């Protein structure tokens, strides 16, 4: 569980707790994401298996660059 420096759990604006974990290797990330989300109480996971068709990168002059996903 993510703990603040004051010693109590970090609570999100929606009242959820965050459980930080690590994995050395995942052979099928998409399947692992589904399995984790099927655990009662799990709201979201940090496995980003879906990608956008385009990304927007902000430039220093205030304009944006569009990066198409190959």
Jmol script that loads the backbone (N, CA, C; Angstrom):
load data "model"
ATOM      1  N   UNK A   1       0.847  -1.164   0.000  1.00  0.00           N
ATOM      2  CA  UNK A   1       0.000   0.000   0.000  1.00  0.00           C
ATOM      3  C   UNK A   1       0.900   1.237   0.000  1.00  0.00           C
ATOM      4  N   UNK A   2       0.529   2.208  -0.816  1.00  0.00           N
ATOM      5  CA  UNK A   2       1.311   3.442  -0.865  1.00  0.00           C
ATOM      6  C   UNK A   2       1.078   4.216   0.431  1.00  0.00           C
ATOM      7  N   UNK A   3       2.177   4.534   1.094  1.00  0.00           N
ATOM      8  CA  UNK A   3       2.112   5.227   2.381  1.00  0.00           C
ATOM      9  C   UNK A   3       2.760   6.602   2.233  1.00  0.00           C
ATOM     10  N   UNK A   4       2.121   7.610   2.791  1.00  0.00           N
ATOM     11  CA  UNK A   4       2.671   8.960   2.783  1.00  0.00           C
ATOM     12  C   UNK A   4       3.781   9.077   3.809  1.00  0.00           C
ATOM     13  N   UNK A   5       4.611  10.107   3.681  1.00  0.00           N
ATOM     14  CA  UNK A   5       5.727  10.278   4.607  1.00  0.00           C
ATOM     15  C   UNK A   5       5.251  10.461   6.046  1.00  0.00           C
ATOM     16  N   UNK A   6       3.995  10.880   6.227  1.00  0.00           N
ATOM     17  CA  UNK A   6       3.431  11.041   7.566  1.00  0.00           C
ATOM     18  C   UNK A   6       3.076   9.697   8.201  1.00  0.00           C
ATOM     19  N   UNK A   7       3.100   8.618   7.399  1.00  0.00           N
ATOM     20  CA  UNK A   7       2.872   7.277   7.917  1.00  0.00           C
ATOM     21  C   UNK A   7       1.481   6.721   7.710  1.00  0.00           C
ATOM     22  N   UNK A   8       0.593   7.444   7.043  1.00  0.00           N
ATOM     23  CA  UNK A   8      -0.738   6.905   6.795  1.00  0.00           C
ATOM     24  C   UNK A   8      -0.947   6.679   5.301  1.00  0.00           C
ATOM     25  N   UNK A   9      -1.912   5.831   4.937  1.00  0.00           N
ATOM     26  CA  UNK A   9      -2.103   5.469   3.522  1.00  0.00           C
ATOM     27  C   UNK A   9      -2.487   6.658   2.651  1.00  0.00           C
ATOM     28  N   UNK A  10      -2.004   6.638   1.435  1.00  0.00           N
ATOM     29  CA  UNK A  10      -2.409   7.610   0.429  1.00  0.00           C
ATOM     30  C   UNK A  10      -3.827   7.255  -0.005  1.00  0.00           C
ATOM     31  N   UNK A  11      -4.711   8.227   0.002  1.00  0.00           N
ATOM     32  CA  UNK A  11      -6.095   8.016  -0.417  1.00  0.00           C
ATOM     33  C   UNK A  11      -6.364   8.952  -1.597  1.00  0.00           C
ATOM     34  N   UNK A  12      -6.886   8.399  -2.706  1.00  0.00           N
ATOM     35  CA  UNK A  12      -7.175   9.208  -3.888  1.00  0.00           C
ATOM     36  C   UNK A  12      -8.379  10.105  -3.636  1.00  0.00           C
ATOM     37  N   UNK A  13      -8.629  11.025  -4.573  1.00  0.00           N
ATOM     38  CA  UNK A  13      -9.772  11.933  -4.442  1.00  0.00           C
ATOM     39  C   UNK A  13     -11.102  11.186  -4.451  1.00  0.00           C
ATOM     40  N   UNK A  14     -11.103   9.953  -4.945  1.00  0.00           N
ATOM     41  CA  UNK A  14     -12.318   9.137  -4.943  1.00  0.00           C
ATOM     42  C   UNK A  14     -12.404   8.216  -3.735  1.00  0.00           C
ATOM     43  N   UNK A  15     -11.444   8.348  -2.802  1.00  0.00           N
ATOM     44  CA  UNK A  15     -11.460   7.535  -1.597  1.00  0.00           C
ATOM     45  C   UNK A  15     -10.860   6.154  -1.761  1.00  0.00           C
ATOM     46  N   UNK A  16     -10.070   5.966  -2.819  1.00  0.00           N
ATOM     47  CA  UNK A  16      -9.446   4.663  -3.066  1.00  0.00           C
ATOM     48  C   UNK A  16      -8.012   4.634  -2.537  1.00  0.00           C
ATOM     49  N   UNK A  17      -7.526   3.442  -2.253  1.00  0.00           N
ATOM     50  CA  UNK A  17      -6.147   3.243  -1.853  1.00  0.00           C
ATOM     51  C   UNK A  17      -5.348   2.796  -3.068  1.00  0.00           C
ATOM     52  N   UNK A  18      -4.042   3.017  -3.043  1.00  0.00           N
ATOM     53  CA  UNK A  18      -3.178   2.585  -4.135  1.00  0.00           C
ATOM     54  C   UNK A  18      -2.245   1.510  -3.617  1.00  0.00           C
ATOM     55  N   UNK A  19      -2.194   0.398  -4.328  1.00  0.00           N
ATOM     56  CA  UNK A  19      -1.299  -0.700  -3.999  1.00  0.00           C
ATOM     57  C   UNK A  19      -0.220  -0.752  -5.078  1.00  0.00           C
ATOM     58  N   UNK A  20       1.004  -0.394  -4.705  1.00  0.00           N
ATOM     59  CA  UNK A  20       2.116  -0.429  -5.653  1.00  0.00           C
ATOM     60  C   UNK A  20       2.715  -1.822  -5.659  1.00  0.00           C
ATOM     61  N   UNK A  21       2.906  -2.368  -6.853  1.00  0.00           N
ATOM     62  CA  UNK A  21       3.508  -3.686  -7.006  1.00  0.00           C
ATOM     63  C   UNK A  21       4.521  -3.637  -8.139  1.00  0.00           C
ATOM     64  N   UNK A  22       5.307  -4.669  -8.247  1.00  0.00           N
ATOM     65  CA  UNK A  22       6.232  -4.762  -9.379  1.00  0.00           C
ATOM     66  C   UNK A  22       6.253  -6.197  -9.866  1.00  0.00           C
ATOM     67  N   UNK A  23       6.536  -6.339 -11.149  1.00  0.00           N
ATOM     68  CA  UNK A  23       6.626  -7.657 -11.769  1.00  0.00           C
ATOM     69  C   UNK A  23       7.902  -7.681 -12.595  1.00  0.00           C
ATOM     70  N   UNK A  24       8.647  -8.760 -12.486  1.00  0.00           N
ATOM     71  CA  UNK A  24       9.865  -8.875 -13.278  1.00  0.00           C
ATOM     72  C   UNK A  24       9.554  -9.110 -14.747  1.00  0.00           C
ATOM     73  N   UNK A  25       8.535  -9.935 -15.013  1.00  0.00           N
ATOM     74  CA  UNK A  25       8.220 -10.267 -16.396  1.00  0.00           C
ATOM     75  C   UNK A  25       6.769 -10.719 -16.489  1.00  0.00           C
ATOM     76  N   UNK A  26       6.061 -10.178 -17.453  1.00  0.00           N
ATOM     77  CA  UNK A  26       4.697 -10.611 -17.731  1.00  0.00           C
ATOM     78  C   UNK A  26       4.665 -11.131 -19.158  1.00  0.00           C
ATOM     79  N   UNK A  27       4.275 -12.391 -19.331  1.00  0.00           N
ATOM     80  CA  UNK A  27       4.284 -12.978 -20.672  1.00  0.00           C
ATOM     81  C   UNK A  27       3.092 -12.516 -21.506  1.00  0.00           C
ATOM     82  N   UNK A  28       1.961 -12.233 -20.871  1.00  0.00           N
ATOM     83  CA  UNK A  28       0.766 -11.810 -21.604  1.00  0.00           C
ATOM     84  C   UNK A  28       0.118 -10.657 -20.821  1.00  0.00           C
ATOM     85  N   UNK A  29       0.568  -9.444 -21.099  1.00  0.00           N
ATOM     86  CA  UNK A  29       0.123  -8.280 -20.332  1.00  0.00           C
ATOM     87  C   UNK A  29      -1.382  -8.055 -20.463  1.00  0.00           C
ATOM     88  N   UNK A  30      -1.937  -8.249 -21.639  1.00  0.00           N
ATOM     89  CA  UNK A  30      -3.380  -8.044 -21.833  1.00  0.00           C
ATOM     90  C   UNK A  30      -4.194  -8.995 -20.957  1.00  0.00           C
ATOM     91  N   UNK A  31      -3.779 -10.246 -20.894  1.00  0.00           N
ATOM     92  CA  UNK A  31      -4.476 -11.228 -20.047  1.00  0.00           C
ATOM     93  C   UNK A  31      -4.313 -10.877 -18.578  1.00  0.00           C
ATOM     94  N   UNK A  32      -3.112 -10.452 -18.182  1.00  0.00           N
ATOM     95  CA  UNK A  32      -2.853 -10.080 -16.791  1.00  0.00           C
ATOM     96  C   UNK A  32      -3.712  -8.882 -16.386  1.00  0.00           C
ATOM     97  N   UNK A  33      -3.875  -7.923 -17.293  1.00  0.00           N
ATOM     98  CA  UNK A  33      -4.715  -6.761 -17.009  1.00  0.00           C
ATOM     99  C   UNK A  33      -6.154  -7.189 -16.730  1.00  0.00           C
ATOM    100  N   UNK A  34      -6.699  -8.076 -17.552  1.00  0.00           N
ATOM    101  CA  UNK A  34      -8.068  -8.568 -17.369  1.00  0.00           C
ATOM    102  C   UNK A  34      -8.198  -9.306 -16.043  1.00  0.00           C
ATOM    103  N   UNK A  35      -7.225 -10.165 -15.731  1.00  0.00           N
ATOM    104  CA  UNK A  35      -7.270 -10.923 -14.479  1.00  0.00           C
ATOM    105  C   UNK A  35      -7.234 -10.004 -13.264  1.00  0.00           C
ATOM    106  N   UNK A  36      -6.388  -8.993 -13.304  1.00  0.00           N
ATOM    107  CA  UNK A  36      -6.313  -8.049 -12.179  1.00  0.00           C
ATOM    108  C   UNK A  36      -7.610  -7.267 -12.018  1.00  0.00           C
ATOM    109  N   UNK A  37      -8.181  -6.811 -13.125  1.00  0.00           N
ATOM    110  CA  UNK A  37      -9.421  -6.030 -13.059  1.00  0.00           C
ATOM    111  C   UNK A  37     -10.615  -6.871 -12.619  1.00  0.00           C
ATOM    112  N   UNK A  38     -10.509  -8.196 -12.719  1.00  0.00           N
ATOM    113  CA  UNK A  38     -11.587  -9.075 -12.274  1.00  0.00           C
ATOM    114  C   UNK A  38     -11.527  -9.381 -10.780  1.00  0.00           C
ATOM    115  N   UNK A  39     -10.521  -8.870 -10.096  1.00  0.00           N
ATOM    116  CA  UNK A  39     -10.427  -9.037  -8.647  1.00  0.00           C
ATOM    117  C   UNK A  39     -11.368  -8.024  -8.002  1.00  0.00           C
ATOM    118  N   UNK A  40     -12.221  -8.491  -7.116  1.00  0.00           N
ATOM    119  CA  UNK A  40     -13.170  -7.593  -6.441  1.00  0.00           C
ATOM    120  C   UNK A  40     -12.423  -6.466  -5.739  1.00  0.00           C
ATOM    121  N   UNK A  41     -12.868  -5.243  -5.976  1.00  0.00           N
ATOM    122  CA  UNK A  41     -12.272  -4.073  -5.337  1.00  0.00           C
ATOM    123  C   UNK A  41     -11.221  -3.378  -6.173  1.00  0.00           C
ATOM    124  N   UNK A  42     -10.716  -4.034  -7.215  1.00  0.00           N
ATOM    125  CA  UNK A  42      -9.728  -3.396  -8.082  1.00  0.00           C
ATOM    126  C   UNK A  42     -10.461  -2.447  -9.016  1.00  0.00           C
ATOM    127  N   UNK A  43     -10.084  -1.175  -8.975  1.00  0.00           N
ATOM    128  CA  UNK A  43     -10.741  -0.166  -9.803  1.00  0.00           C
ATOM    129  C   UNK A  43     -10.001   0.006 -11.125  1.00  0.00           C
ATOM    130  N   UNK A  44      -8.689   0.078 -11.055  1.00  0.00           N
ATOM    131  CA  UNK A  44      -7.886   0.292 -12.257  1.00  0.00           C
ATOM    132  C   UNK A  44      -6.499  -0.273 -12.012  1.00  0.00           C
ATOM    133  N   UNK A  45      -5.793  -0.562 -13.091  1.00  0.00           N
ATOM    134  CA  UNK A  45      -4.419  -1.053 -13.005  1.00  0.00           C
ATOM    135  C   UNK A  45      -3.530  -0.146 -13.846  1.00  0.00           C
ATOM    136  N   UNK A  46      -2.259  -0.192 -13.620  1.00  0.00           N
ATOM    137  CA  UNK A  46      -1.324   0.662 -14.349  1.00  0.00           C
ATOM    138  C   UNK A  46      -0.700  -0.017 -15.545  1.00  0.00           C
ATOM    139  N   UNK A  47      -1.355  -1.037 -16.088  1.00  0.00           N
ATOM    140  CA  UNK A  47      -0.871  -1.682 -17.305  1.00  0.00           C
ATOM    141  C   UNK A  47      -1.590  -1.030 -18.483  1.00  0.00           C
ATOM    142  N   UNK A  48      -0.841  -0.366 -19.326  1.00  0.00           N
ATOM    143  CA  UNK A  48      -1.441   0.372 -20.421  1.00  0.00           C
ATOM    144  C   UNK A  48      -1.330  -0.442 -21.699  1.00  0.00           C
ATOM    145  N   UNK A  49      -2.346  -1.269 -21.949  1.00  0.00           N
ATOM    146  CA  UNK A  49      -2.304  -2.187 -23.081  1.00  0.00           C
ATOM    147  C   UNK A  49      -2.995  -1.643 -24.323  1.00  0.00           C
ATOM    148  N   UNK A  50      -3.759  -0.600 -24.173  1.00  0.00           N
ATOM    149  CA  UNK A  50      -4.460  -0.009 -25.316  1.00  0.00           C
ATOM    150  C   UNK A  50      -3.769   1.302 -25.669  1.00  0.00           C
ATOM    151  N   UNK A  51      -3.574   1.530 -26.949  1.00  0.00           N
ATOM    152  CA  UNK A  51      -2.859   2.710 -27.393  1.00  0.00           C
ATOM    153  C   UNK A  51      -3.759   3.572 -28.273  1.00  0.00           C
ATOM    154  N   UNK A  52      -3.546   4.860 -28.204  1.00  0.00           N
ATOM    155  CA  UNK A  52      -4.313   5.808 -29.016  1.00  0.00           C
ATOM    156  C   UNK A  52      -3.836   5.756 -30.469  1.00  0.00           C
ATOM    157  N   UNK A  53      -4.665   6.233 -31.380  1.00  0.00           N
ATOM    158  CA  UNK A  53      -4.296   6.311 -32.792  1.00  0.00           C
ATOM    159  C   UNK A  53      -3.360   7.481 -33.059  1.00  0.00           C
ATOM    160  N   UNK A  54      -3.428   8.507 -32.184  1.00  0.00           N
ATOM    161  CA  UNK A  54      -2.565   9.674 -32.343  1.00  0.00           C
ATOM    162  C   UNK A  54      -2.254  10.250 -30.968  1.00  0.00           C
ATOM    163  N   UNK A  55      -1.085  10.866 -30.872  1.00  0.00           N
ATOM    164  CA  UNK A  55      -0.656  11.534 -29.650  1.00  0.00           C
ATOM    165  C   UNK A  55      -0.351  12.975 -29.988  1.00  0.00           C
ATOM    166  N   UNK A  56      -0.487  13.849 -29.016  1.00  0.00           N
ATOM    167  CA  UNK A  56      -0.215  15.259 -29.218  1.00  0.00           C
ATOM    168  C   UNK A  56       0.889  15.692 -28.275  1.00  0.00           C
ATOM    169  N   UNK A  57       1.935  16.254 -28.876  1.00  0.00           N
ATOM    170  CA  UNK A  57       3.101  16.691 -28.107  1.00  0.00           C
ATOM    171  C   UNK A  57       3.132  18.211 -28.099  1.00  0.00           C
ATOM    172  N   UNK A  58       3.122  18.801 -26.895  1.00  0.00           N
ATOM    173  CA  UNK A  58       3.153  20.258 -26.771  1.00  0.00           C
ATOM    174  C   UNK A  58       4.556  20.772 -27.069  1.00  0.00           C
ATOM    175  N   UNK A  59       4.624  21.860 -27.803  1.00  0.00           N
ATOM    176  CA  UNK A  59       5.909  22.493 -28.122  1.00  0.00           C
ATOM    177  C   UNK A  59       6.086  23.736 -27.258  1.00  0.00           C
ATOM    178  N   UNK A  60       7.318  24.193 -27.159  1.00  0.00           N
ATOM    179  CA  UNK A  60       7.621  25.360 -26.326  1.00  0.00           C
ATOM    180  C   UNK A  60       6.899  26.619 -26.797  1.00  0.00           C
ATOM    181  N   UNK A  61       6.599  26.711 -28.078  1.00  0.00           N
ATOM    182  CA  UNK A  61       5.934  27.913 -28.594  1.00  0.00           C
ATOM    183  C   UNK A  61       4.418  27.883 -28.399  1.00  0.00           C
ATOM    184  N   UNK A  62       3.902  26.842 -27.749  1.00  0.00           N
ATOM    185  CA  UNK A  62       2.474  26.743 -27.481  1.00  0.00           C
ATOM    186  C   UNK A  62       1.697  25.941 -28.512  1.00  0.00           C
ATOM    187  N   UNK A  63       2.339  25.569 -29.611  1.00  0.00           N
ATOM    188  CA  UNK A  63       1.679  24.751 -30.625  1.00  0.00           C
ATOM    189  C   UNK A  63       1.807  23.281 -30.255  1.00  0.00           C
ATOM    190  N   UNK A  64       1.154  22.425 -31.037  1.00  0.00           N
ATOM    191  CA  UNK A  64       1.186  20.987 -30.788  1.00  0.00           C
ATOM    192  C   UNK A  64       1.651  20.252 -32.029  1.00  0.00           C
ATOM    193  N   UNK A  65       2.347  19.162 -31.805  1.00  0.00           N
ATOM    194  CA  UNK A  65       2.751  18.269 -32.869  1.00  0.00           C
ATOM    195  C   UNK A  65       1.919  17.018 -32.763  1.00  0.00           C
ATOM    196  N   UNK A  66       1.362  16.552 -33.862  1.00  0.00           N
ATOM    197  CA  UNK A  66       0.578  15.317 -33.882  1.00  0.00           C
ATOM    198  C   UNK A  66       1.491  14.169 -34.255  1.00  0.00           C
ATOM    199  N   UNK A  67       1.483  13.124 -33.430  1.00  0.00           N
ATOM    200  CA  UNK A  67       2.296  11.939 -33.677  1.00  0.00           C
ATOM    201  C   UNK A  67       1.322  10.791 -33.926  1.00  0.00           C
ATOM    202  N   UNK A  68       1.331  10.283 -35.160  1.00  0.00           N
ATOM    203  CA  UNK A  68       0.441   9.173 -35.530  1.00  0.00           C
ATOM    204  C   UNK A  68       1.008   7.871 -35.017  1.00  0.00           C
ATOM    205  N   UNK A  69       0.144   6.996 -34.484  1.00  0.00           N
ATOM    206  CA  UNK A  69       0.570   5.692 -34.012  1.00  0.00           C
ATOM    207  C   UNK A  69       0.748   4.769 -35.214  1.00  0.00           C
ATOM    208  N   UNK A  70       1.927   4.158 -35.353  1.00  0.00           N
ATOM    209  CA  UNK A  70       2.167   3.302 -36.539  1.00  0.00           C
ATOM    210  C   UNK A  70       1.279   2.076 -36.562  1.00  0.00           C
TER     211      UNK A  70
END
end "model"
wireframe off; spacefill off
backbone 0.3
color backbone group
